[in-house]
Amino acid sequence: MEISGYSIDLEKTVKTITDEGYKIVALQLPEGLKSYASKFVEFLENKTDVTVIIIADSCFGACDIPNYQLKNLDVDFVIQIGHTPIPDIVDIPIPNLFINAQSKTNIDKVVEKSINHLDGKKIGIVATAQHLHEIKNVCDILTNHDFEPVVSEGDGRIYANGQILGCNFSAAINILENVDSFLFLGSGNFHPVGLLICSKKPVVAADPYTNEVKKLELEELKDTILRQRYGAIANSKNSKKFGILIGIKQGQQRMDLAFKVKDLLKEFNRKSMFIALEFFSPTALQCFRDIDCFISTACPRIAIDDYLLYKKPILTPIELEIVLGKRKWDDYQFDQIINI
Ligand code: SF4
């Protein structure tokens, strides 16, 4: 099925539903595809005997694992469109299928355009899920221009070679020693800037949708983000009471880390309490008036990307170490979710 410039293999879901005899299916869609919800419902309900329930809550990534509460609605199968699964997460309470949305936008032009911006000869290739199928093509284009493309597998959170998530850059970190710079294929700034901070190597972002190539902008954005992080850390030095944020979404839960953070705060005579949330928002946190600073063990984007939305500082666990003097600013690391 082709929708809004994406190829989505819904036929695969039809086969699974028919083979397994599922009756009630929940469908999770990313924001960009929600306006096509009725098309998905019609397709599945016409081709099978299922009733489809659209999950209207936001679904930002594969970390948003179908919740056991769906069983209360008699849901016996969950389909998540637009993300690849996180291989490490196996104990999902309801049978499910992740169906990627592969971009049909041609990437040749923007990759050719990026050639003059690349540093060195050995180029690490990384992409978001929507463009993974183009990695081989990108490698061929680069090889034709006498570059040596390098693509690596990631850790257990990563589904395909060369894939990066906003919370996991292991497919790039694995080849740090073997590359001069990185070429990122995808849209938005969070992934390439995160890669820039994690890898400390030059990054060029090629956006197939806008045909834009970014390099200097990424460096500037990185400096802005690091300045903001430095400010947030400085503002938290005198914090006495901390809220440790725990993600309820299965793929964002880092309970071991949350307990380590609590222990660390105790060691430094700071008060803390756990606060668990499924959807983080300024409104949800504003009632905790006596909390001076939040430490997020959930999606790293909450602290970094949504920084300006919140009135109180939200830090990553690594940044807390800097606040408490356990780590130096020069040793700043981007928070990643590694193998949970
Ligand atoms: S934790 Fe955040 S960055 Fe990672 S997959 Fe989920 S939404 Fe994306």
py3Dmol code that shows the C-alpha trace and the ligand (Angstrom):
import py3Dmol

protein = """\
ATOM      1  CA  MET A   1       0.000   0.000   0.000  1.00  0.00           C
ATOM      2  CA  GLU A   2       1.310   3.456  -0.841  1.00  0.00           C
ATOM      3  CA  ILE A   3       0.263   6.403   1.288  1.00  0.00           C
ATOM      4  CA  SER A   4       1.597   9.936   1.379  1.00  0.00           C
ATOM      5  CA  GLY A   5       4.862   8.993  -0.353  1.00  0.00           C
ATOM      6  CA  TYR A   6       5.475   5.904   1.793  1.00  0.00           C
ATOM      7  CA  SER A   7       5.332   2.237   0.930  1.00  0.00           C
ATOM      8  CA  ILE A   8       3.658   0.357   3.800  1.00  0.00           C
ATOM      9  CA  ASP A   9       3.455  -3.414   3.642  1.00  0.00           C
ATOM     10  CA  LEU A  10      -0.088  -3.830   4.957  1.00  0.00           C
ATOM     11  CA  GLU A  11      -0.497  -7.046   2.936  1.00  0.00           C
ATOM     12  CA  LYS A  12       1.821  -8.672   5.467  1.00  0.00           C
ATOM     13  CA  THR A  13      -0.576  -7.706   8.271  1.00  0.00           C
ATOM     14  CA  VAL A  14      -3.536  -9.100   6.291  1.00  0.00           C
ATOM     15  CA  LYS A  15      -1.773 -12.461   6.026  1.00  0.00           C
ATOM     16  CA  THR A  16      -0.909 -12.537   9.746  1.00  0.00           C
ATOM     17  CA  ILE A  17      -4.439 -11.547  10.779  1.00  0.00           C
ATOM     18  CA  THR A  18      -5.970 -14.203   8.515  1.00  0.00           C
ATOM     19  CA  ASP A  19      -3.513 -16.943   9.511  1.00  0.00           C
ATOM     20  CA  GLU A  20      -3.911 -16.285  13.235  1.00  0.00           C
ATOM     21  CA  GLY A  21      -7.647 -15.515  13.161  1.00  0.00           C
ATOM     22  CA  TYR A  22      -7.333 -12.253  15.087  1.00  0.00           C
ATOM     23  CA  LYS A  23     -10.606 -10.430  15.744  1.00  0.00           C
ATOM     24  CA  ILE A  24      -9.808  -7.040  17.294  1.00  0.00           C
ATOM     25  CA  VAL A  25      -6.735  -5.165  16.120  1.00  0.00           C
ATOM     26  CA  ALA A  26      -5.287  -1.988  17.604  1.00  0.00           C
ATOM     27  CA  LEU A  27      -3.431   0.269  15.183  1.00  0.00           C
ATOM     28  CA  GLN A  28      -0.700   2.653  16.340  1.00  0.00           C
ATOM     29  CA  LEU A  29       0.228   5.386  13.866  1.00  0.00           C
ATOM     30  CA  PRO A  30       2.887   8.110  13.937  1.00  0.00           C
ATOM     31  CA  GLU A  31       1.511  11.676  13.903  1.00  0.00           C
ATOM     32  CA  GLY A  32       2.302  12.150  10.196  1.00  0.00           C
ATOM     33  CA  LEU A  33       0.087   9.237   9.151  1.00  0.00           C
ATOM     34  CA  LYS A  34      -2.848   9.768  11.506  1.00  0.00           C
ATOM     35  CA  SER A  35      -4.790  11.771   8.941  1.00  0.00           C
ATOM     36  CA  TYR A  36      -4.851   8.612   6.792  1.00  0.00           C
ATOM     37  CA  ALA A  37      -6.250   6.485   9.633  1.00  0.00           C
ATOM     38  CA  SER A  38      -9.548   5.790   7.848  1.00  0.00           C
ATOM     39  CA  LYS A  39      -7.685   4.441   4.807  1.00  0.00           C
ATOM     40  CA  PHE A  40      -5.834   1.929   7.009  1.00  0.00           C
ATOM     41  CA  VAL A  41      -9.063   0.919   8.746  1.00  0.00           C
ATOM     42  CA  GLU A  42     -10.956   0.448   5.452  1.00  0.00           C
ATOM     43  CA  PHE A  43      -8.099  -1.572   3.968  1.00  0.00           C
ATOM     44  CA  LEU A  44      -7.853  -3.962   6.919  1.00  0.00           C
ATOM     45  CA  GLU A  45     -11.582  -4.300   7.579  1.00  0.00           C
ATOM     46  CA  ASN A  46     -12.312  -4.944   3.875  1.00  0.00           C
ATOM     47  CA  LYS A  47      -9.602  -7.557   3.480  1.00  0.00           C
ATOM     48  CA  THR A  48     -10.079  -9.406   6.770  1.00  0.00           C
ATOM     49  CA  ASP A  49     -12.746 -10.038   9.391  1.00  0.00           C
ATOM     50  CA  VAL A  50     -11.129  -7.819  12.019  1.00  0.00           C
ATOM     51  CA  THR A  51     -12.433  -4.758  13.785  1.00  0.00           C
ATOM     52  CA  VAL A  52      -9.764  -2.061  13.992  1.00  0.00           C
ATOM     53  CA  ILE A  53      -9.292   0.313  16.923  1.00  0.00           C
ATOM     54  CA  ILE A  54      -7.073   3.320  16.203  1.00  0.00           C
ATOM     55  CA  ILE A  55      -4.882   4.301  19.149  1.00  0.00           C
ATOM     56  CA  ALA A  56      -5.034   8.085  19.071  1.00  0.00           C
ATOM     57  CA  ASP A  57      -2.300   8.632  21.684  1.00  0.00           C
ATOM     58  CA  SER A  58       1.013   9.847  20.295  1.00  0.00           C
ATOM     59  CA  CYS A  59       3.373   7.146  19.117  1.00  0.00           C
ATOM     60  CA  PHE A  60       6.866   8.587  18.736  1.00  0.00           C
ATOM     61  CA  GLY A  61       8.838   5.392  18.356  1.00  0.00           C
ATOM     62  CA  ALA A  62       9.080   1.637  18.712  1.00  0.00           C
ATOM     63  CA  CYS A  63       9.674   2.226  22.432  1.00  0.00           C
ATOM     64  CA  ASP A  64       5.917   2.774  22.592  1.00  0.00           C
ATOM     65  CA  ILE A  65       5.216  -0.903  23.049  1.00  0.00           C
ATOM     66  CA  PRO A  66       1.563  -1.970  22.997  1.00  0.00           C
ATOM     67  CA  ASN A  67       0.232  -1.791  26.511  1.00  0.00           C
ATOM     68  CA  TYR A  68      -1.257  -4.800  28.321  1.00  0.00           C
ATOM     69  CA  GLN A  69      -4.273  -2.588  29.145  1.00  0.00           C
ATOM     70  CA  LEU A  70      -5.389  -3.062  25.538  1.00  0.00           C
ATOM     71  CA  LYS A  71      -6.380  -6.557  26.623  1.00  0.00           C
ATOM     72  CA  ASN A  72      -9.236  -4.909  28.530  1.00  0.00           C
ATOM     73  CA  LEU A  73     -10.578  -3.843  25.139  1.00  0.00           C
ATOM     74  CA  ASP A  74     -10.274  -7.458  23.932  1.00  0.00           C
ATOM     75  CA  VAL A  75      -7.516  -6.426  21.537  1.00  0.00           C
ATOM     76  CA  ASP A  76      -5.727  -9.576  20.397  1.00  0.00           C
ATOM     77  CA  PHE A  77      -3.242  -8.050  17.936  1.00  0.00           C
ATOM     78  CA  VAL A  78      -1.421  -4.723  17.657  1.00  0.00           C
ATOM     79  CA  ILE A  79       0.030  -3.205  14.501  1.00  0.00           C
ATOM     80  CA  GLN A  80       2.469  -0.319  14.811  1.00  0.00           C
ATOM     81  CA  ILE A  81       3.055   1.530  11.546  1.00  0.00           C
ATOM     82  CA  GLY A  82       6.127   3.624  10.790  1.00  0.00           C
ATOM     83  CA  HIS A  83       8.700   2.084  13.117  1.00  0.00           C
ATOM     84  CA  THR A  84      10.956  -0.944  13.119  1.00  0.00           C
ATOM     85  CA  PRO A  85      10.891  -3.167  16.212  1.00  0.00           C
ATOM     86  CA  ILE A  86      13.477  -2.940  18.989  1.00  0.00           C
ATOM     87  CA  PRO A  87      14.954  -6.462  18.888  1.00  0.00           C
ATOM     88  CA  ASP A  88      15.952  -6.426  22.557  1.00  0.00           C
ATOM     89  CA  ILE A  89      12.357  -6.051  23.710  1.00  0.00           C
ATOM     90  CA  VAL A  90      10.804  -9.486  23.510  1.00  0.00           C
ATOM     91  CA  ASP A  91       8.313  -9.702  26.355  1.00  0.00           C
ATOM     92  CA  ILE A  92       5.558  -7.686  24.668  1.00  0.00           C
ATOM     93  CA  PRO A  93       2.227  -8.565  26.314  1.00  0.00           C
ATOM     94  CA  ILE A  94       0.121  -8.680  23.122  1.00  0.00           C
ATOM     95  CA  PRO A  95       1.032 -10.271  19.742  1.00  0.00           C
ATOM     96  CA  ASN A  96       2.187  -7.483  17.466  1.00  0.00           C
ATOM     97  CA  LEU A  97       3.719  -6.497  14.171  1.00  0.00           C
ATOM     98  CA  PHE A  98       5.829  -3.443  13.368  1.00  0.00           C
ATOM     99  CA  ILE A  99       5.413  -2.264   9.786  1.00  0.00           C
ATOM    100  CA  ASN A 100       7.962   0.235   8.562  1.00  0.00           C
ATOM    101  CA  ALA A 101       6.946   3.124   6.290  1.00  0.00           C
ATOM    102  CA  GLN A 102       9.565   3.208   3.553  1.00  0.00           C
ATOM    103  CA  SER A 103       9.983   6.581   1.924  1.00  0.00           C
ATOM    104  CA  LYS A 104       9.465   6.566  -1.848  1.00  0.00           C
ATOM    105  CA  THR A 105      11.226   9.913  -2.215  1.00  0.00           C
ATOM    106  CA  ASN A 106      14.253   9.669  -4.460  1.00  0.00           C
ATOM    107  CA  ILE A 107      17.479  10.247  -2.558  1.00  0.00           C
ATOM    108  CA  ASP A 108      20.023  10.319  -5.401  1.00  0.00           C
ATOM    109  CA  LYS A 109      19.892  14.082  -5.902  1.00  0.00           C
ATOM    110  CA  VAL A 110      20.399  15.039  -2.264  1.00  0.00           C
ATOM    111  CA  VAL A 111      23.156  12.456  -1.777  1.00  0.00           C
ATOM    112  CA  GLU A 112      24.975  13.790  -4.879  1.00  0.00           C
ATOM    113  CA  LYS A 113      24.546  17.280  -3.431  1.00  0.00           C
ATOM    114  CA  SER A 114      26.105  16.196  -0.145  1.00  0.00           C
ATOM    115  CA  ILE A 115      29.302  14.885  -1.791  1.00  0.00           C
ATOM    116  CA  ASN A 116      31.197  18.197  -1.691  1.00  0.00           C
ATOM    117  CA  HIS A 117      30.493  18.600   2.022  1.00  0.00           C
ATOM    118  CA  LEU A 118      31.905  15.271   3.186  1.00  0.00           C
ATOM    119  CA  ASP A 119      35.143  15.163   5.197  1.00  0.00           C
ATOM    120  CA  GLY A 120      37.732  12.502   4.390  1.00  0.00           C
ATOM    121  CA  LYS A 121      37.248   9.364   2.333  1.00  0.00           C
ATOM    122  CA  LYS A 122      35.818   6.905   4.826  1.00  0.00           C
ATOM    123  CA  ILE A 123      32.191   7.810   5.397  1.00  0.00           C
ATOM    124  CA  GLY A 124      29.908   6.194   7.974  1.00  0.00           C
ATOM    125  CA  ILE A 125      26.380   5.910   6.575  1.00  0.00           C
ATOM    126  CA  VAL A 126      23.419   6.152   8.945  1.00  0.00           C
ATOM    127  CA  ALA A 127      19.691   6.613   8.399  1.00  0.00           C
ATOM    128  CA  THR A 128      16.329   6.668  10.105  1.00  0.00           C
ATOM    129  CA  ALA A 129      13.924   3.773   9.581  1.00  0.00           C
ATOM    130  CA  GLN A 130      12.164   5.373   6.592  1.00  0.00           C
ATOM    131  CA  HIS A 131      15.356   5.395   4.495  1.00  0.00           C
ATOM    132  CA  LEU A 132      17.121   2.191   5.538  1.00  0.00           C
ATOM    133  CA  HIS A 133      16.284   0.531   2.208  1.00  0.00           C
ATOM    134  CA  GLU A 134      18.310   3.258   0.432  1.00  0.00           C
ATOM    135  CA  ILE A 135      21.559   2.649   2.321  1.00  0.00           C
ATOM    136  CA  LYS A 136      22.913   0.289  -0.361  1.00  0.00           C
ATOM    137  CA  ASN A 137      22.097   2.904  -3.008  1.00  0.00           C
ATOM    138  CA  VAL A 138      23.863   5.619  -0.963  1.00  0.00           C
ATOM    139  CA  CYS A 139      26.926   3.373  -0.668  1.00  0.00           C
ATOM    140  CA  ASP A 140      26.965   2.857  -4.455  1.00  0.00           C
ATOM    141  CA  ILE A 141      26.744   6.600  -5.111  1.00  0.00           C
ATOM    142  CA  LEU A 142      29.591   7.299  -2.689  1.00  0.00           C
ATOM    143  CA  THR A 143      31.736   4.492  -4.076  1.00  0.00           C
ATOM    144  CA  ASN A 144      31.278   5.952  -7.585  1.00  0.00           C
ATOM    145  CA  HIS A 145      32.767   9.159  -6.208  1.00  0.00           C
ATOM    146  CA  ASP A 146      35.793   7.315  -4.753  1.00  0.00           C
ATOM    147  CA  PHE A 147      34.600   7.354  -1.165  1.00  0.00           C
ATOM    148  CA  GLU A 148      34.678   4.328   1.107  1.00  0.00           C
ATOM    149  CA  PRO A 149      31.257   3.987   2.714  1.00  0.00           C
ATOM    150  CA  VAL A 150      31.082   2.104   6.013  1.00  0.00           C
ATOM    151  CA  VAL A 151      27.859   0.679   7.442  1.00  0.00           C
ATOM    152  CA  SER A 152      27.650  -1.061  10.791  1.00  0.00           C
ATOM    153  CA  GLU A 153      25.170  -3.017  12.812  1.00  0.00           C
ATOM    154  CA  GLY A 154      24.029  -1.468  16.065  1.00  0.00           C
ATOM    155  CA  ASP A 155      23.372  -2.953  19.486  1.00  0.00           C
ATOM    156  CA  GLY A 156      20.298  -4.900  20.580  1.00  0.00           C
ATOM    157  CA  ARG A 157      18.087  -1.815  20.337  1.00  0.00           C
ATOM    158  CA  ILE A 158      18.786  -1.438  16.628  1.00  0.00           C
ATOM    159  CA  TYR A 159      16.851  -3.401  14.016  1.00  0.00           C
ATOM    160  CA  ALA A 160      18.923  -2.886  10.852  1.00  0.00           C
ATOM    161  CA  ASN A 161      22.475  -2.030   9.854  1.00  0.00           C
ATOM    162  CA  GLY A 162      23.085   1.707   9.667  1.00  0.00           C
ATOM    163  CA  GLN A 163      19.934   2.589  11.593  1.00  0.00           C
ATOM    164  CA  ILE A 164      20.035   5.242  14.294  1.00  0.00           C
ATOM    165  CA  LEU A 165      17.343   6.231  16.774  1.00  0.00           C
ATOM    166  CA  GLY A 166      17.123   9.497  18.681  1.00  0.00           C
ATOM    167  CA  CYS A 167      18.098   7.455  21.752  1.00  0.00           C
ATOM    168  CA  ASN A 168      20.676   5.132  20.236  1.00  0.00           C
ATOM    169  CA  PHE A 169      23.635   5.862  17.954  1.00  0.00           C
ATOM    170  CA  SER A 170      25.405   2.514  18.378  1.00  0.00           C
ATOM    171  CA  ALA A 171      25.497   1.833  14.608  1.00  0.00           C
ATOM    172  CA  ALA A 172      27.674   4.948  14.318  1.00  0.00           C
ATOM    173  CA  ILE A 173      29.673   4.576  17.531  1.00  0.00           C
ATOM    174  CA  ASN A 174      30.701   1.041  16.476  1.00  0.00           C
ATOM    175  CA  ILE A 175      32.625   2.445  13.493  1.00  0.00           C
ATOM    176  CA  LEU A 176      33.992   5.638  15.051  1.00  0.00           C
ATOM    177  CA  GLU A 177      37.580   4.484  14.644  1.00  0.00           C
ATOM    178  CA  ASN A 178      37.053   3.484  11.008  1.00  0.00           C
ATOM    179  CA  VAL A 179      35.478   6.615   9.549  1.00  0.00           C
ATOM    180  CA  ASP A 180      36.451  10.233   8.908  1.00  0.00           C
ATOM    181  CA  SER A 181      32.906  11.581   8.994  1.00  0.00           C
ATOM    182  CA  PHE A 182      29.228  10.598   8.783  1.00  0.00           C
ATOM    183  CA  LEU A 183      26.483  11.016   6.221  1.00  0.00           C
ATOM    184  CA  PHE A 184      22.999  10.963   7.749  1.00  0.00           C
ATOM    185  CA  LEU A 185      19.972  10.278   5.604  1.00  0.00           C
ATOM    186  CA  GLY A 186      16.700  11.536   7.027  1.00  0.00           C
ATOM    187  CA  SER A 187      14.775  14.620   8.096  1.00  0.00           C
ATOM    188  CA  GLY A 188      14.852  16.816  11.201  1.00  0.00           C
ATOM    189  CA  ASN A 189      17.792  17.916  13.304  1.00  0.00           C
ATOM    190  CA  PHE A 190      17.642  15.791  16.430  1.00  0.00           C
ATOM    191  CA  HIS A 191      19.258  12.671  14.958  1.00  0.00           C
ATOM    192  CA  PRO A 192      22.181  14.353  13.147  1.00  0.00           C
ATOM    193  CA  VAL A 193      22.893  16.751  16.042  1.00  0.00           C
ATOM    194  CA  GLY A 194      22.756  13.857  18.500  1.00  0.00           C
ATOM    195  CA  LEU A 195      25.170  12.004  16.249  1.00  0.00           C
ATOM    196  CA  LEU A 196      27.449  15.041  16.132  1.00  0.00           C
ATOM    197  CA  ILE A 197      27.534  15.299  19.931  1.00  0.00           C
ATOM    198  CA  CYS A 198      28.001  11.530  20.405  1.00  0.00           C
ATOM    199  CA  SER A 199      30.599  10.950  17.720  1.00  0.00           C
ATOM    200  CA  LYS A 200      32.526  14.257  17.839  1.00  0.00           C
ATOM    201  CA  LYS A 201      33.119  13.707  14.095  1.00  0.00           C
ATOM    202  CA  PRO A 202      31.812  15.855  11.207  1.00  0.00           C
ATOM    203  CA  VAL A 203      28.239  15.043  10.196  1.00  0.00           C
ATOM    204  CA  VAL A 204      26.472  15.939   6.967  1.00  0.00           C
ATOM    205  CA  ALA A 205      22.688  15.540   6.918  1.00  0.00           C
ATOM    206  CA  ALA A 206      20.981  14.860   3.593  1.00  0.00           C
ATOM    207  CA  ASP A 207      17.227  15.424   3.765  1.00  0.00           C
ATOM    208  CA  PRO A 208      15.484  13.685   0.847  1.00  0.00           C
ATOM    209  CA  TYR A 209      12.172  15.486   1.489  1.00  0.00           C
ATOM    210  CA  THR A 210      13.517  19.045   1.273  1.00  0.00           C
ATOM    211  CA  ASN A 211      16.594  18.226  -0.852  1.00  0.00           C
ATOM    212  CA  GLU A 212      18.588  20.167   1.757  1.00  0.00           C
ATOM    213  CA  VAL A 213      22.124  19.362   2.847  1.00  0.00           C
ATOM    214  CA  LYS A 214      23.110  20.590   6.316  1.00  0.00           C
ATOM    215  CA  LYS A 215      26.490  20.763   7.961  1.00  0.00           C
ATOM    216  CA  LEU A 216      27.240  24.205   9.375  1.00  0.00           C
ATOM    217  CA  GLU A 217      23.669  24.498  10.745  1.00  0.00           C
ATOM    218  CA  LEU A 218      24.202  21.256  12.646  1.00  0.00           C
ATOM    219  CA  GLU A 219      27.404  22.590  14.214  1.00  0.00           C
ATOM    220  CA  GLU A 220      25.573  25.779  15.233  1.00  0.00           C
ATOM    221  CA  LEU A 221      22.660  23.827  16.641  1.00  0.00           C
ATOM    222  CA  LYS A 222      25.040  21.569  18.540  1.00  0.00           C
ATOM    223  CA  ASP A 223      26.684  24.655  20.111  1.00  0.00           C
ATOM    224  CA  THR A 224      23.250  26.054  21.031  1.00  0.00           C
ATOM    225  CA  ILE A 225      22.166  22.771  22.603  1.00  0.00           C
ATOM    226  CA  LEU A 226      25.407  22.412  24.546  1.00  0.00           C
ATOM    227  CA  ARG A 227      25.069  26.010  25.776  1.00  0.00           C
ATOM    228  CA  GLN A 228      21.527  25.215  26.928  1.00  0.00           C
ATOM    229  CA  ARG A 229      22.692  22.043  28.649  1.00  0.00           C
ATOM    230  CA  TYR A 230      25.509  23.922  30.368  1.00  0.00           C
ATOM    231  CA  GLY A 231      22.962  26.520  31.556  1.00  0.00           C
ATOM    232  CA  ALA A 232      20.541  23.847  32.783  1.00  0.00           C
ATOM    233  CA  ILE A 233      23.346  22.142  34.714  1.00  0.00           C
ATOM    234  CA  ALA A 234      24.493  25.448  36.237  1.00  0.00           C
ATOM    235  CA  ASN A 235      20.890  26.312  37.224  1.00  0.00           C
ATOM    236  CA  SER A 236      20.528  22.986  38.997  1.00  0.00           C
ATOM    237  CA  LYS A 237      23.604  23.218  41.212  1.00  0.00           C
ATOM    238  CA  ASN A 238      21.627  24.393  44.241  1.00  0.00           C
ATOM    239  CA  SER A 239      18.661  22.084  43.722  1.00  0.00           C
ATOM    240  CA  LYS A 240      17.638  20.280  46.870  1.00  0.00           C
ATOM    241  CA  LYS A 241      14.661  18.206  45.773  1.00  0.00           C
ATOM    242  CA  PHE A 242      14.697  16.120  42.615  1.00  0.00           C
ATOM    243  CA  GLY A 243      11.970  14.322  40.671  1.00  0.00           C
ATOM    244  CA  ILE A 244      13.289  11.219  38.911  1.00  0.00           C
ATOM    245  CA  LEU A 245      11.174  10.718  35.795  1.00  0.00           C
ATOM    246  CA  ILE A 246      10.396   7.148  34.809  1.00  0.00           C
ATOM    247  CA  GLY A 247       8.842   6.344  31.436  1.00  0.00           C
ATOM    248  CA  ILE A 248       5.909   3.964  31.648  1.00  0.00           C
ATOM    249  CA  LYS A 249       6.265   3.065  27.965  1.00  0.00           C
ATOM    250  CA  GLN A 250       7.965  -0.321  27.977  1.00  0.00           C
ATOM    251  CA  GLY A 251      10.786   0.681  25.617  1.00  0.00           C
ATOM    252  CA  GLN A 252      11.669   3.734  27.693  1.00  0.00           C
ATOM    253  CA  GLN A 253      11.843   2.099  31.092  1.00  0.00           C
ATOM    254  CA  ARG A 254      15.259   2.243  32.738  1.00  0.00           C
ATOM    255  CA  MET A 255      14.434   1.260  36.297  1.00  0.00           C
ATOM    256  CA  ASP A 256      18.008   0.201  37.118  1.00  0.00           C
ATOM    257  CA  LEU A 257      19.191   3.619  36.057  1.00  0.00           C
ATOM    258  CA  ALA A 258      16.386   5.306  38.022  1.00  0.00           C
ATOM    259  CA  PHE A 259      17.516   3.507  41.202  1.00  0.00           C
ATOM    260  CA  LYS A 260      21.157   4.431  40.502  1.00  0.00           C
ATOM    261  CA  VAL A 261      20.102   8.071  40.191  1.00  0.00           C
ATOM    262  CA  LYS A 262      18.181   7.847  43.476  1.00  0.00           C
ATOM    263  CA  ASP A 263      21.186   6.298  45.230  1.00  0.00           C
ATOM    264  CA  LEU A 264      23.484   8.948  43.824  1.00  0.00           C
ATOM    265  CA  LEU A 265      21.229  11.746  45.048  1.00  0.00           C
ATOM    266  CA  LYS A 266      21.061  10.140  48.477  1.00  0.00           C
ATOM    267  CA  GLU A 267      24.853   9.924  48.566  1.00  0.00           C
ATOM    268  CA  PHE A 268      24.937  13.692  48.010  1.00  0.00           C
ATOM    269  CA  ASN A 269      22.211  14.386  50.598  1.00  0.00           C
ATOM    270  CA  ARG A 270      19.603  15.432  48.057  1.00  0.00           C
ATOM    271  CA  LYS A 271      15.956  14.463  48.368  1.00  0.00           C
ATOM    272  CA  SER A 272      14.262  12.709  45.507  1.00  0.00           C
ATOM    273  CA  MET A 273      11.132  10.889  44.464  1.00  0.00           C
ATOM    274  CA  PHE A 274      10.175   8.771  41.481  1.00  0.00           C
ATOM    275  CA  ILE A 275       7.564  10.164  39.111  1.00  0.00           C
ATOM    276  CA  ALA A 276       6.237   7.793  36.440  1.00  0.00           C
ATOM    277  CA  LEU A 277       4.503   9.059  33.342  1.00  0.00           C
ATOM    278  CA  GLU A 278       3.426   7.713  30.004  1.00  0.00           C
ATOM    279  CA  PHE A 279       3.226  11.066  28.187  1.00  0.00           C
ATOM    280  CA  PHE A 280       5.559  13.789  29.392  1.00  0.00           C
ATOM    281  CA  SER A 281       4.358  17.370  29.135  1.00  0.00           C
ATOM    282  CA  PRO A 282       4.908  20.641  30.994  1.00  0.00           C
ATOM    283  CA  THR A 283       1.300  20.482  32.260  1.00  0.00           C
ATOM    284  CA  ALA A 284       1.853  17.039  33.736  1.00  0.00           C
ATOM    285  CA  LEU A 285       4.898  18.188  35.695  1.00  0.00           C
ATOM    286  CA  GLN A 286       3.888  21.706  36.736  1.00  0.00           C
ATOM    287  CA  CYS A 287       1.947  20.516  39.801  1.00  0.00           C
ATOM    288  CA  PHE A 288       5.135  19.240  41.454  1.00  0.00           C
ATOM    289  CA  ARG A 289       5.916  22.715  42.765  1.00  0.00           C
ATOM    290  CA  ASP A 290       8.406  21.731  45.455  1.00  0.00           C
ATOM    291  CA  ILE A 291      10.616  19.844  42.995  1.00  0.00           C
ATOM    292  CA  ASP A 292      13.621  21.961  41.975  1.00  0.00           C
ATOM    293  CA  CYS A 293      14.897  19.795  39.152  1.00  0.00           C
ATOM    294  CA  PHE A 294      13.794  16.714  37.198  1.00  0.00           C
ATOM    295  CA  ILE A 295      16.111  13.912  36.068  1.00  0.00           C
ATOM    296  CA  SER A 296      14.735  12.010  33.094  1.00  0.00           C
ATOM    297  CA  THR A 297      15.455   8.322  32.732  1.00  0.00           C
ATOM    298  CA  ALA A 298      12.845   8.073  29.946  1.00  0.00           C
ATOM    299  CA  CYS A 299      13.316   9.170  26.317  1.00  0.00           C
ATOM    300  CA  PRO A 300      16.467  11.343  26.084  1.00  0.00           C
ATOM    301  CA  ARG A 301      14.582  13.732  23.807  1.00  0.00           C
ATOM    302  CA  ILE A 302      12.475  14.951  26.758  1.00  0.00           C
ATOM    303  CA  ALA A 303      15.447  16.657  28.399  1.00  0.00           C
ATOM    304  CA  ILE A 304      17.256  17.785  25.244  1.00  0.00           C
ATOM    305  CA  ASP A 305      14.610  18.487  22.610  1.00  0.00           C
ATOM    306  CA  ASP A 306      11.787  19.790  24.797  1.00  0.00           C
ATOM    307  CA  TYR A 307      14.077  21.847  27.067  1.00  0.00           C
ATOM    308  CA  LEU A 308      12.397  25.186  26.400  1.00  0.00           C
ATOM    309  CA  LEU A 309       8.901  23.887  27.112  1.00  0.00           C
ATOM    310  CA  TYR A 310       9.524  23.213  30.790  1.00  0.00           C
ATOM    311  CA  LYS A 311       9.769  25.794  33.580  1.00  0.00           C
ATOM    312  CA  LYS A 312      12.068  23.695  35.784  1.00  0.00           C
ATOM    313  CA  PRO A 313      15.293  22.156  34.495  1.00  0.00           C
ATOM    314  CA  ILE A 314      15.113  18.583  33.210  1.00  0.00           C
ATOM    315  CA  LEU A 315      18.500  16.895  33.142  1.00  0.00           C
ATOM    316  CA  THR A 316      19.762  13.580  31.872  1.00  0.00           C
ATOM    317  CA  PRO A 317      21.399  11.216  34.410  1.00  0.00           C
ATOM    318  CA  ILE A 318      24.802  12.060  32.890  1.00  0.00           C
ATOM    319  CA  GLU A 319      24.160  15.767  33.427  1.00  0.00           C
ATOM    320  CA  LEU A 320      23.216  15.080  37.045  1.00  0.00           C
ATOM    321  CA  GLU A 321      26.691  13.594  37.536  1.00  0.00           C
ATOM    322  CA  ILE A 322      28.137  16.941  36.385  1.00  0.00           C
ATOM    323  CA  VAL A 323      25.834  18.844  38.779  1.00  0.00           C
ATOM    324  CA  LEU A 324      27.079  16.692  41.671  1.00  0.00           C
ATOM    325  CA  GLY A 325      30.732  16.988  40.638  1.00  0.00           C
ATOM    326  CA  LYS A 326      31.079  13.277  39.784  1.00  0.00           C
ATOM    327  CA  ARG A 327      31.835  14.074  36.140  1.00  0.00           C
ATOM    328  CA  LYS A 328      33.533  17.003  34.416  1.00  0.00           C
ATOM    329  CA  TRP A 329      31.774  19.117  31.774  1.00  0.00           C
ATOM    330  CA  ASP A 330      34.604  18.203  29.346  1.00  0.00           C
ATOM    331  CA  ASP A 331      33.442  14.610  29.669  1.00  0.00           C
ATOM    332  CA  TYR A 332      29.854  15.490  28.646  1.00  0.00           C
ATOM    333  CA  GLN A 333      28.052  12.598  26.940  1.00  0.00           C
ATOM    334  CA  PHE A 334      24.761  12.492  25.097  1.00  0.00           C
ATOM    335  CA  ASP A 335      22.230  10.321  26.941  1.00  0.00           C
ATOM    336  CA  GLN A 336      21.421   7.120  25.051  1.00  0.00           C
ATOM    337  CA  ILE A 337      19.257   4.133  25.865  1.00  0.00           C
ATOM    338  CA  ILE A 338      21.508   1.159  25.478  1.00  0.00           C
ATOM    339  CA  ASN A 339      20.198  -2.388  25.751  1.00  0.00           C
ATOM    340  CA  ILE A 340      17.300  -2.265  28.193  1.00  0.00           C
TER     341      ILE A 340
END
"""
ligand_1 = """\
8
SF4
S 12.990 6.483 23.458
Fe 12.629 8.401 22.353
S 14.212 8.477 20.756
Fe 14.070 6.336 21.510
S 12.648 5.314 20.116
Fe 11.459 6.103 21.847
S 10.721 8.128 21.199
Fe 12.407 7.531 19.822
"""
view = py3Dmol.view(width=600, height=400)
view.addModel(protein, "pdb")
view.setStyle({"model": 0}, {"cartoon": {"style": "trace"}})
view.addModel(ligand_1, "xyz")
view.setStyle({"model": 1}, {"stick": {}})
view.zoomTo()
view.show()
